[in-house]
């Protein structure tokens, strides 16, 4: 992540070996990488470093894709996203 070569980081919260939110501390402060939480935990995360929080059981794969594309469209200076039909 130090090279900021990713468009988006999708993390889960409840991992066997830790909490996915710990990865947020590894993102450089000047990064414009989008960060999304995709988790089974039904909780609203309000960390300002998060662009999106989705509860797995409340969204279809199509809805997840649509929301992620929307986040990326909000960052057109670096991540141009073609319109989906």
Biopython code that builds the backbone (N, CA, C, O; Angstrom):
import numpy as np
from Bio.PDB.StructureBuilder import StructureBuilder

atoms = [
    (1, "UNK", "N", (0.810, -1.187, 0.000)),
    (1, "UNK", "CA", (0.000, 0.000, 0.000)),
    (1, "UNK", "C", (0.859, 1.258, 0.000)),
    (1, "UNK", "O", (0.379, 2.333, -0.361)),
    (2, "UNK", "N", (2.077, 1.141, 0.386)),
    (2, "UNK", "CA", (2.938, 2.316, 0.479)),
    (2, "UNK", "C", (3.124, 2.997, -0.863)),
    (2, "UNK", "O", (3.317, 4.212, -0.917)),
    (3, "UNK", "N", (3.070, 2.229, -1.961)),
    (3, "UNK", "CA", (3.234, 2.811, -3.287)),
    (3, "UNK", "C", (1.953, 3.414, -3.835)),
    (3, "UNK", "O", (1.969, 4.070, -4.876)),
    (4, "UNK", "N", (0.833, 3.195, -3.136)),
    (4, "UNK", "CA", (-0.469, 3.725, -3.545)),
    (4, "UNK", "C", (-0.824, 3.268, -4.959)),
    (4, "UNK", "O", (-1.310, 4.064, -5.763)),
    (5, "UNK", "N", (-0.588, 2.005, -5.264)),
    (5, "UNK", "CA", (-0.844, 1.466, -6.587)),
    (5, "UNK", "C", (-2.244, 0.872, -6.740)),
    (5, "UNK", "O", (-2.529, 0.233, -7.753)),
    (6, "UNK", "N", (-3.100, 1.066, -5.778)),
    (6, "UNK", "CA", (-4.428, 0.467, -5.806)),
    (6, "UNK", "C", (-5.487, 1.541, -5.985)),
    (6, "UNK", "O", (-5.332, 2.660, -5.495)),
    (7, "UNK", "N", (-6.560, 1.208, -6.685)),
    (7, "UNK", "CA", (-7.689, 2.115, -6.823)),
    (7, "UNK", "C", (-8.543, 2.111, -5.566)),
    (7, "UNK", "O", (-9.026, 3.148, -5.112)),
    (8, "UNK", "N", (-8.714, 0.915, -5.018)),
    (8, "UNK", "CA", (-9.588, 0.776, -3.851)),
    (8, "UNK", "C", (-9.086, -0.373, -2.982)),
    (8, "UNK", "O", (-8.586, -1.381, -3.482)),
    (9, "UNK", "N", (-9.229, -0.198, -1.688)),
    (9, "UNK", "CA", (-8.916, -1.236, -0.715)),
    (9, "UNK", "C", (-10.241, -1.677, -0.117)),
    (9, "UNK", "O", (-10.972, -0.864, 0.447)),
    (10, "UNK", "N", (-10.554, -2.968, -0.238)),
    (10, "UNK", "CA", (-11.781, -3.525, 0.337)),
    (10, "UNK", "C", (-11.366, -4.407, 1.500)),
    (10, "UNK", "O", (-10.640, -5.386, 1.331)),
    (11, "UNK", "N", (-11.841, -4.042, 2.682)),
    (11, "UNK", "CA", (-11.443, -4.773, 3.883)),
    (11, "UNK", "C", (-12.652, -5.377, 4.574)),
    (11, "UNK", "O", (-13.780, -4.905, 4.429)),
    (12, "UNK", "N", (-12.389, -6.430, 5.327)),
    (12, "UNK", "CA", (-13.394, -7.045, 6.193)),
    (12, "UNK", "C", (-12.986, -6.707, 7.621)),
    (12, "UNK", "O", (-11.812, -6.460, 7.894)),
    (13, "UNK", "N", (-13.941, -6.696, 8.515)),
    (13, "UNK", "CA", (-13.656, -6.333, 9.903)),
    (13, "UNK", "C", (-13.271, -7.549, 10.730)),
    (13, "UNK", "O", (-12.222, -7.563, 11.375)),
    (14, "UNK", "N", (-14.106, -8.552, 10.711)),
    (14, "UNK", "CA", (-13.903, -9.720, 11.567)),
    (14, "UNK", "C", (-13.053, -10.769, 10.845)),
    (14, "UNK", "O", (-13.570, -11.615, 10.116)),
    (15, "UNK", "N", (-11.755, -10.694, 11.062)),
    (15, "UNK", "CA", (-10.840, -11.663, 10.483)),
    (15, "UNK", "C", (-10.310, -12.572, 11.584)),
    (15, "UNK", "O", (-10.248, -12.173, 12.747)),
    (16, "UNK", "N", (-9.937, -13.768, 11.227)),
    (16, "UNK", "CA", (-9.411, -14.703, 12.233)),
    (16, "UNK", "C", (-8.153, -14.182, 12.912)),
    (16, "UNK", "O", (-7.930, -14.412, 14.101)),
    (17, "UNK", "N", (-7.339, -13.480, 12.141)),
    (17, "UNK", "CA", (-6.056, -13.043, 12.677)),
    (17, "UNK", "C", (-6.013, -11.547, 13.016)),
    (17, "UNK", "O", (-4.933, -10.989, 13.205)),
    (18, "UNK", "N", (-7.165, -10.906, 13.093)),
    (18, "UNK", "CA", (-7.171, -9.498, 13.473)),
    (18, "UNK", "C", (-8.371, -8.756, 12.935)),
    (18, "UNK", "O", (-9.344, -9.356, 12.477)),
    (19, "UNK", "N", (-8.285, -7.455, 12.998)),
    (19, "UNK", "CA", (-9.352, -6.573, 12.564)),
    (19, "UNK", "C", (-8.879, -5.842, 11.307)),
    (19, "UNK", "O", (-7.815, -5.223, 11.311)),
    (20, "UNK", "N", (-9.652, -5.912, 10.253)),
    (20, "UNK", "CA", (-9.285, -5.274, 9.001)),
    (20, "UNK", "C", (-9.075, -3.776, 9.109)),
    (20, "UNK", "O", (-8.346, -3.195, 8.305)),
    (21, "UNK", "N", (-9.701, -3.142, 10.090)),
    (21, "UNK", "CA", (-9.526, -1.704, 10.257)),
    (21, "UNK", "C", (-8.088, -1.333, 10.612)),
    (21, "UNK", "O", (-7.677, -0.186, 10.440)),
    (22, "UNK", "N", (-7.326, -2.308, 11.107)),
    (22, "UNK", "CA", (-5.918, -2.053, 11.422)),
    (22, "UNK", "C", (-5.132, -1.662, 10.171)),
    (22, "UNK", "O", (-4.113, -0.978, 10.267)),
    (23, "UNK", "N", (-5.601, -2.091, 9.003)),
    (23, "UNK", "CA", (-4.928, -1.747, 7.745)),
    (23, "UNK", "C", (-5.009, -0.251, 7.449)),
    (23, "UNK", "O", (-4.175, 0.281, 6.716)),
    (24, "UNK", "N", (-5.992, 0.422, 8.006)),
    (24, "UNK", "CA", (-6.138, 1.850, 7.743)),
    (24, "UNK", "C", (-4.900, 2.634, 8.177)),
    (24, "UNK", "O", (-4.548, 3.643, 7.567)),
    (25, "UNK", "N", (-4.253, 2.163, 9.225)),
    (25, "UNK", "CA", (-3.064, 2.851, 9.724)),
    (25, "UNK", "C", (-1.870, 2.715, 8.782)),
    (25, "UNK", "O", (-0.888, 3.445, 8.914)),
    (26, "UNK", "N", (-1.951, 1.783, 7.834)),
    (26, "UNK", "CA", (-0.852, 1.571, 6.897)),
    (26, "UNK", "C", (-1.011, 2.387, 5.610)),
    (26, "UNK", "O", (-0.121, 2.391, 4.760)),
    (27, "UNK", "N", (-2.135, 3.069, 5.474)),
    (27, "UNK", "CA", (-2.373, 3.877, 4.284)),
    (27, "UNK", "C", (-1.705, 5.235, 4.479)),
    (27, "UNK", "O", (-1.955, 5.901, 5.483)),
    (28, "UNK", "N", (-0.867, 5.655, 3.545)),
    (28, "UNK", "CA", (-0.214, 6.962, 3.678)),
    (28, "UNK", "C", (-1.254, 8.082, 3.779)),
    (28, "UNK", "O", (-2.290, 8.021, 3.117)),
    (29, "UNK", "N", (-0.993, 9.090, 4.591)),
    (29, "UNK", "CA", (-1.964, 10.171, 4.788)),
    (29, "UNK", "C", (-2.315, 10.927, 3.513)),
    (29, "UNK", "O", (-3.405, 11.490, 3.413)),
    (30, "UNK", "N", (-1.418, 10.951, 2.545)),
    (30, "UNK", "CA", (-1.688, 11.681, 1.306)),
    (30, "UNK", "C", (-2.306, 10.795, 0.220)),
    (30, "UNK", "O", (-2.467, 11.233, -0.919)),
    (31, "UNK", "N", (-2.645, 9.580, 0.559)),
    (31, "UNK", "CA", (-3.227, 8.640, -0.400)),
    (31, "UNK", "C", (-4.625, 9.081, -0.816)),
    (31, "UNK", "O", (-5.400, 9.580, -0.001)),
    (32, "UNK", "N", (-4.934, 8.889, -2.094)),
    (32, "UNK", "CA", (-6.298, 9.127, -2.545)),
    (32, "UNK", "C", (-7.000, 7.804, -2.863)),
    (32, "UNK", "O", (-8.044, 7.784, -3.514)),
    (33, "UNK", "N", (-6.413, 6.704, -2.394)),
    (33, "UNK", "CA", (-7.012, 5.392, -2.575)),
    (33, "UNK", "C", (-8.336, 5.332, -1.815)),
    (33, "UNK", "O", (-8.410, 5.739, -0.655)),
    (34, "UNK", "N", (-9.369, 4.831, -2.464)),
    (34, "UNK", "CA", (-10.656, 4.652, -1.810)),
    (34, "UNK", "C", (-10.582, 3.449, -0.873)),
    (34, "UNK", "O", (-9.844, 2.498, -1.131)),
    (35, "UNK", "N", (-11.349, 3.495, 0.216)),
    (35, "UNK", "CA", (-11.371, 2.402, 1.181)),
    (35, "UNK", "C", (-12.822, 2.027, 1.462)),
    (35, "UNK", "O", (-13.640, 2.876, 1.818)),
    (36, "UNK", "N", (-13.125, 0.742, 1.297)),
    (36, "UNK", "CA", (-14.466, 0.229, 1.550)),
    (36, "UNK", "C", (-14.405, -0.899, 2.572)),
    (36, "UNK", "O", (-13.472, -1.702, 2.576)),
    (37, "UNK", "N", (-15.410, -0.945, 3.433)),
    (37, "UNK", "CA", (-15.569, -2.040, 4.386)),
    (37, "UNK", "C", (-16.701, -2.912, 3.874)),
    (37, "UNK", "O", (-17.806, -2.424, 3.636)),
    (38, "UNK", "N", (-16.434, -4.186, 3.704)),
    (38, "UNK", "CA", (-17.438, -5.172, 3.314)),
    (38, "UNK", "C", (-17.408, -6.230, 4.394)),
    (38, "UNK", "O", (-16.471, -7.025, 4.461)),
    (39, "UNK", "N", (-18.423, -6.248, 5.240)),
    (39, "UNK", "CA", (-18.363, -7.078, 6.432)),
    (39, "UNK", "C", (-19.717, -7.681, 6.790)),
    (39, "UNK", "O", (-20.758, -7.214, 6.329)),
    (40, "UNK", "N", (-19.689, -8.709, 7.607)),
    (40, "UNK", "CA", (-20.914, -9.329, 8.101)),
    (40, "UNK", "C", (-21.428, -8.618, 9.354)),
    (40, "UNK", "O", (-22.565, -8.834, 9.774)),
    (41, "UNK", "N", (-20.595, -7.780, 9.942)),
    (41, "UNK", "CA", (-20.962, -7.087, 11.174)),
    (41, "UNK", "C", (-21.887, -5.925, 10.835)),
    (41, "UNK", "O", (-21.518, -5.026, 10.079)),
    (42, "UNK", "N", (-23.078, -5.953, 11.393)),
    (42, "UNK", "CA", (-24.084, -4.922, 11.126)),
    (42, "UNK", "C", (-23.830, -3.728, 12.043)),
    (42, "UNK", "O", (-24.414, -3.611, 13.120)),
    (43, "UNK", "N", (-22.950, -2.856, 11.587)),
    (43, "UNK", "CA", (-22.557, -1.689, 12.376)),
    (43, "UNK", "C", (-22.177, -0.571, 11.419)),
    (43, "UNK", "O", (-21.564, -0.824, 10.382)),
    (44, "UNK", "N", (-22.529, 0.646, 11.752)),
    (44, "UNK", "CA", (-22.169, 1.794, 10.920)),
    (44, "UNK", "C", (-20.799, 2.307, 11.353)),
    (44, "UNK", "O", (-20.629, 2.760, 12.485)),
    (45, "UNK", "N", (-19.828, 2.234, 10.450)),
    (45, "UNK", "CA", (-18.479, 2.689, 10.745)),
    (45, "UNK", "C", (-18.348, 4.140, 10.296)),
    (45, "UNK", "O", (-18.671, 4.481, 9.158)),
    (46, "UNK", "N", (-17.875, 4.983, 11.195)),
    (46, "UNK", "CA", (-17.817, 6.410, 10.892)),
    (46, "UNK", "C", (-16.393, 6.945, 10.786)),
    (46, "UNK", "O", (-16.180, 8.150, 10.919)),
    (47, "UNK", "N", (-15.437, 6.093, 10.555)),
    (47, "UNK", "CA", (-14.058, 6.532, 10.403)),
    (47, "UNK", "C", (-13.956, 7.407, 9.145)),
    (47, "UNK", "O", (-14.390, 6.985, 8.073)),
    (48, "UNK", "N", (-13.402, 8.592, 9.255)),
    (48, "UNK", "CA", (-13.327, 9.484, 8.092)),
    (48, "UNK", "C", (-12.461, 8.943, 6.955)),
    (48, "UNK", "O", (-12.530, 9.457, 5.838)),
    (49, "UNK", "N", (-11.662, 7.936, 7.209)),
    (49, "UNK", "CA", (-10.831, 7.349, 6.159)),
    (49, "UNK", "C", (-11.609, 6.361, 5.296)),
    (49, "UNK", "O", (-11.105, 5.902, 4.271)),
    (50, "UNK", "N", (-12.840, 6.031, 5.706)),
    (50, "UNK", "CA", (-13.655, 5.084, 4.954)),
    (50, "UNK", "C", (-14.548, 5.821, 3.965)),
    (50, "UNK", "O", (-15.182, 6.821, 4.304)),
    (51, "UNK", "N", (-14.588, 5.316, 2.751)),
    (51, "UNK", "CA", (-15.453, 5.884, 1.724)),
    (51, "UNK", "C", (-16.782, 5.153, 1.629)),
    (51, "UNK", "O", (-17.765, 5.700, 1.129)),
    (52, "UNK", "N", (-16.808, 3.911, 2.111)),
    (52, "UNK", "CA", (-17.975, 3.069, 1.928)),
    (52, "UNK", "C", (-17.999, 1.978, 2.976)),
    (52, "UNK", "O", (-16.959, 1.412, 3.311)),
    (53, "UNK", "N", (-19.176, 1.677, 3.494)),
    (53, "UNK", "CA", (-19.345, 0.580, 4.444)),
    (53, "UNK", "C", (-20.575, -0.209, 4.024)),
    (53, "UNK", "O", (-21.674, 0.340, 3.934)),
    (54, "UNK", "N", (-20.386, -1.505, 3.766)),
    (54, "UNK", "CA", (-21.477, -2.356, 3.290)),
    (54, "UNK", "C", (-21.577, -3.589, 4.178)),
    (54, "UNK", "O", (-20.576, -4.247, 4.462)),
    (55, "UNK", "N", (-22.803, -3.895, 4.614)),
    (55, "UNK", "CA", (-23.059, -5.120, 5.364)),
    (55, "UNK", "C", (-23.397, -6.210, 4.338)),
    (55, "UNK", "O", (-24.341, -6.071, 3.560)),
    (56, "UNK", "N", (-22.626, -7.278, 4.347)),
    (56, "UNK", "CA", (-22.756, -8.342, 3.341)),
    (56, "UNK", "C", (-24.184, -8.859, 3.195)),
    (56, "UNK", "O", (-24.660, -9.061, 2.078)),
    (57, "UNK", "N", (-24.861, -9.070, 4.306)),
    (57, "UNK", "CA", (-26.191, -9.667, 4.251)),
    (57, "UNK", "C", (-27.261, -8.691, 3.759)),
    (57, "UNK", "O", (-28.405, -9.091, 3.544)),
    (58, "UNK", "N", (-26.910, -7.434, 3.582)),
    (58, "UNK", "CA", (-27.894, -6.434, 3.157)),
    (58, "UNK", "C", (-27.663, -5.918, 1.746)),
    (58, "UNK", "O", (-28.311, -4.960, 1.325)),
    (59, "UNK", "N", (-26.758, -6.535, 1.018)),
    (59, "UNK", "CA", (-26.461, -6.058, -0.333)),
    (59, "UNK", "C", (-26.180, -7.240, -1.256)),
    (59, "UNK", "O", (-25.481, -8.184, -0.887)),
    (60, "UNK", "N", (-26.732, -7.170, -2.452)),
    (60, "UNK", "CA", (-26.425, -8.177, -3.455)),
    (60, "UNK", "C", (-25.061, -7.856, -4.066)),
    (60, "UNK", "O", (-24.535, -6.758, -3.882)),
    (61, "UNK", "N", (-24.505, -8.804, -4.779)),
    (61, "UNK", "CA", (-23.209, -8.546, -5.419)),
    (61, "UNK", "C", (-23.324, -7.392, -6.410)),
    (61, "UNK", "O", (-22.388, -6.607, -6.564)),
    (62, "UNK", "N", (-24.465, -7.288, -7.079)),
    (62, "UNK", "CA", (-24.680, -6.180, -8.012)),
    (62, "UNK", "C", (-24.709, -4.837, -7.303)),
    (62, "UNK", "O", (-24.166, -3.856, -7.812)),
    (63, "UNK", "N", (-25.331, -4.783, -6.146)),
    (63, "UNK", "CA", (-25.374, -3.545, -5.362)),
    (63, "UNK", "C", (-23.982, -3.163, -4.867)),
    (63, "UNK", "O", (-23.615, -1.988, -4.868)),
    (64, "UNK", "N", (-23.208, -4.166, -4.444)),
    (64, "UNK", "CA", (-21.838, -3.903, -3.993)),
    (64, "UNK", "C", (-21.035, -3.327, -5.152)),
    (64, "UNK", "O", (-20.328, -2.333, -4.984)),
    (65, "UNK", "N", (-21.136, -3.937, -6.316)),
    (65, "UNK", "CA", (-20.415, -3.450, -7.491)),
    (65, "UNK", "C", (-20.824, -2.018, -7.817)),
    (65, "UNK", "O", (-19.967, -1.177, -8.088)),
    (66, "UNK", "N", (-22.104, -1.737, -7.792)),
    (66, "UNK", "CA", (-22.597, -0.395, -8.110)),
    (66, "UNK", "C", (-22.051, 0.641, -7.127)),
    (66, "UNK", "O", (-21.634, 1.725, -7.536)),
    (67, "UNK", "N", (-22.051, 0.314, -5.847)),
    (67, "UNK", "CA", (-21.564, 1.250, -4.839)),
    (67, "UNK", "C", (-20.058, 1.487, -4.966)),
    (67, "UNK", "O", (-19.588, 2.612, -4.795)),
    (68, "UNK", "N", (-19.311, 0.435, -5.263)),
    (68, "UNK", "CA", (-17.865, 0.581, -5.431)),
    (68, "UNK", "C", (-17.561, 1.438, -6.661)),
    (68, "UNK", "O", (-16.701, 2.318, -6.608)),
    (69, "UNK", "N", (-18.258, 1.186, -7.757)),
    (69, "UNK", "CA", (-18.057, 2.002, -8.957)),
    (69, "UNK", "C", (-18.392, 3.464, -8.692)),
    (69, "UNK", "O", (-17.718, 4.358, -9.204)),
    (70, "UNK", "N", (-19.422, 3.711, -7.899)),
    (70, "UNK", "CA", (-19.790, 5.087, -7.564)),
    (70, "UNK", "C", (-18.677, 5.775, -6.783)),
    (70, "UNK", "O", (-18.364, 6.937, -7.039)),
    (71, "UNK", "N", (-18.084, 5.068, -5.840)),
    (71, "UNK", "CA", (-16.973, 5.641, -5.071)),
    (71, "UNK", "C", (-15.816, 5.978, -6.009)),
    (71, "UNK", "O", (-15.212, 7.044, -5.891)),
    (72, "UNK", "N", (-15.506, 5.082, -6.933)),
    (72, "UNK", "CA", (-14.410, 5.330, -7.861)),
    (72, "UNK", "C", (-14.728, 6.487, -8.815)),
    (72, "UNK", "O", (-13.829, 7.242, -9.184)),
    (73, "UNK", "N", (-15.976, 6.631, -9.210)),
    (73, "UNK", "CA", (-16.368, 7.740, -10.077)),
    (73, "UNK", "C", (-16.185, 9.083, -9.381)),
    (73, "UNK", "O", (-15.986, 10.105, -10.037)),
    (74, "UNK", "N", (-16.251, 9.079, -8.074)),
    (74, "UNK", "CA", (-16.063, 10.312, -7.310)),
    (74, "UNK", "C", (-14.601, 10.725, -7.260)),
    (74, "UNK", "O", (-14.275, 11.779, -6.714)),
    (75, "UNK", "N", (-13.722, 9.916, -7.818)),
    (75, "UNK", "CA", (-12.285, 10.194, -7.857)),
    (75, "UNK", "C", (-11.788, 10.193, -9.307)),
    (75, "UNK", "O", (-10.818, 9.500, -9.614)),
    (76, "UNK", "N", (-12.421, 10.943, -10.195)),
    (76, "UNK", "CA", (-12.078, 10.859, -11.620)),
    (76, "UNK", "C", (-10.678, 11.357, -11.960)),
    (76, "UNK", "O", (-10.143, 11.008, -13.012)),
    (77, "UNK", "N", (-10.081, 12.161, -11.098)),
    (77, "UNK", "CA", (-8.746, 12.676, -11.380)),
    (77, "UNK", "C", (-7.707, 11.579, -11.462)),
    (77, "UNK", "O", (-6.659, 11.760, -12.083)),
    (78, "UNK", "N", (-7.983, 10.443, -10.843)),
    (78, "UNK", "CA", (-7.008, 9.360, -10.870)),
    (78, "UNK", "C", (-7.577, 8.068, -11.425)),
    (78, "UNK", "O", (-6.856, 7.283, -12.042)),
    (79, "UNK", "N", (-8.841, 7.847, -11.215)),
    (79, "UNK", "CA", (-9.434, 6.564, -11.566)),
    (79, "UNK", "C", (-10.620, 6.738, -12.484)),
    (79, "UNK", "O", (-11.756, 6.629, -12.022)),
    (80, "UNK", "N", (-10.416, 7.002, -13.760)),
    (80, "UNK", "CA", (-11.566, 7.125, -14.667)),
    (80, "UNK", "C", (-12.297, 5.789, -14.750)),
    (80, "UNK", "O", (-11.681, 4.741, -14.945)),
    (81, "UNK", "N", (-13.585, 5.841, -14.605)),
    (81, "UNK", "CA", (-14.420, 4.630, -14.644)),
    (81, "UNK", "C", (-15.426, 4.797, -15.762)),
    (81, "UNK", "O", (-16.166, 5.780, -15.798)),
    (82, "UNK", "N", (-15.455, 3.841, -16.675)),
    (82, "UNK", "CA", (-16.404, 3.894, -17.787)),
    (82, "UNK", "C", (-17.817, 3.658, -17.267)),
    (82, "UNK", "O", (-18.026, 2.909, -16.313)),
    (83, "UNK", "N", (-18.771, 4.302, -17.901)),
    (83, "UNK", "CA", (-20.165, 4.121, -17.530)),
    (83, "UNK", "C", (-20.586, 2.672, -17.789)),
    (83, "UNK", "O", (-20.247, 2.096, -18.823)),
    (84, "UNK", "N", (-21.316, 2.097, -16.857)),
    (84, "UNK", "CA", (-21.845, 0.743, -17.000)),
    (84, "UNK", "C", (-23.278, 0.849, -17.460)),
    (84, "UNK", "O", (-24.001, 1.747, -17.026)),
    (85, "UNK", "N", (-23.701, -0.036, -18.319)),
    (85, "UNK", "CA", (-25.101, 0.002, -18.779)),
    (85, "UNK", "C", (-25.911, -1.075, -18.112)),
    (85, "UNK", "O", (-27.108, -1.199, -18.373)),
]
sb = StructureBuilder()
sb.init_structure("model")
sb.init_model(0)
sb.init_chain("A")
sb.init_seg("    ")
for serial, (resi, resn, name, xyz) in enumerate(atoms, 1):
    if name == "N":
        sb.init_residue(resn, " ", resi, " ")
    sb.init_atom(name, np.array(xyz, "f"), 0.0, 1.0, " ", f" {name:<3s}", serial, name[0])
structure = sb.get_structure()
